[in-house]
Amino acid sequence: MASTEVNGTLPPGAANVVDDVKAWEAHERRERWRLMIVRIILAVVLLSIWEYGTGRWFDALWFSSPLRVAKHLWTWAQDDLLMHLIITLRETFIGYSCGTLLGIMTGALLARFAFVGKVLDPFILALNGIPRIALAPLFIIWFGIGEPSKIVLAGMLSFFLCFYATLSGLRSVDPAYLSIAQVMGATERQTFFKVVLPAASPWIITAMKIGVPFALVGAIVGEFMAATAGLGFKIQLYTAQFDTTGAVTGVLVLMVVVIAFNTCLNRLESHVLRWRPEASASGSSEVQ
C-alpha cells in the first residue's frame, strides 16, 4: 500500500469505483436538468393555454390573463408592493418561527414525560379540534387589527403541525437504537441529541415544510378580517373592486413566497438529513 501511495496510483478496483461515482454524478446532473426543463415546458404550456383562452373560452374580466397580470405586477412593484409584502412576510415569519419552535419543544417535553402527556392529551386534542380560522375574529378583538393578531393566528396554525409531528416522531423511534446507545454507554442527553432527535427529524422537517403555507394562510386570513396593510388586505381590496387582475397578481406573489420558503427548508433538510442514504433522503424531497 505504501508503494501505491508513493507512485500515486489507485489500489486495484478503486478506478472502477471512481468511474462509477463520476457516472452517477453525471446521471444526477442530467436528471436535475431534465426535471427543470420539463417543469419549465409545463409552466409555459399552461400559461399559453391561459393566455390563448382569455377572451375566447372565458371572460377576461373574471379570469384575467398572464400578460395583464405581468403588467399589473410591474406597475404594483413600482408602487407599494414591497411595503405590503414586507408586512405579510414579517407576520408570517414571526408567527411561523414562534409556533414551530413552541410546537417542537412542547412535543419533545410531552414525549419525554409520558405521564404529563397523557394528562394533557384531551386538552390539546380539544384545542386542536377548534377551527383556527374561527378564532381569527377573537384574536382581532384581543390583540387588535395590527400585526400581533396575525402573528398569533399564523403561530397557532404552525404549532399543532409541529407539535404532533415531533410527538409522533419521538415516540416512533426504534427501541433497538436506544438499546444500542445504552450498551455503548451513552448518557440520556447524548441518546436524545445523537439518536432520538435525528431519528425523528424527518417527521419534524416535513411538518415544518407543511406549516409554511398554513402560517401564510393564517396571516392572510387575519388581513382579510381586519387590516390596513399587507398582501391579504390588498387582495381583499382588489376583490371588492372586481379587479381580478390585481387579486390574481397578489395570489401569484403568495405562491412565490411559499416556493422561496420551501426552497430554504429543502436546503435545511438536505443538511440535517445528510446522514441518511441518498435514496432515502431524496425520497422525502421528491416533490419540491
HELIX and SHEET records of a PDB file:
HELIX    1   1 ALA A    2  ASN A    7  1                                   6    
HELIX    2   2 ALA A   14  GLY A   53  1                                  40    
HELIX    3   3 ALA A   60  PHE A   63  1                                   4    
HELIX    4   4 PRO A   66  ALA A   77  1                                  12    
HELIX    5   5 LEU A   81  ARG A  112  1                                  32    
HELIX    6   6 ALA A  114  GLY A  129  1                                  16    
HELIX    7   7 ARG A  132  LEU A  135  5                                   4    
HELIX    8   8 ALA A  136  PHE A  143  1                                   8    
HELIX    9   9 GLU A  147  ARG A  171  1                                  25    
HELIX   10  10 PRO A  175  VAL A  183  1                                   9    
HELIX   11  11 GLU A  188  THR A  191  1                                   4    
HELIX   12  12 PHE A  192  VAL A  196  3                                   5    
HELIX   13  13 LEU A  197  MET A  225  1                                  29    
HELIX   14  14 LEU A  231  ALA A  240  1                                  10    
HELIX   15  15 THR A  244  VAL A  272  1                                  29    
HELIX   16  16 GLU A  278  SER A  284  1                                   7    
END                                                                             
